[in-house]
């Protein structure tokens, strides 16, 4: 779990709408976004407005990260065999051992 916190404004009064500029150029995003059955790799921005009265206001916005890489240069075929001895035998052959998501 990694967390990066930045204070965008010093404590004070907020009247109306305010826009804050930010970027993620200096932040390492080592993994692509992924949502699976047992695992979720999630990137999000969370804005919290603390109030002296009542509870804080918290808003989250997810964003996706895709790491673009060139297709693999060496891509040999792969062969798999599955079966039960002397009963059932299935052989799979794929033209590539690596696939690119383009």
Buried (B, 14 or more C-beta within 10 A) or exposed (E): EEEEEEEEEEEEEEEEEEEEEEEEEEEEBEEEBEEEEEEEEEBEEEEEEEEEEEEEEEEEEEEEBEEEEEEEEEEEEEEEEEEEEEEEEEEEEEEEEEEEEE
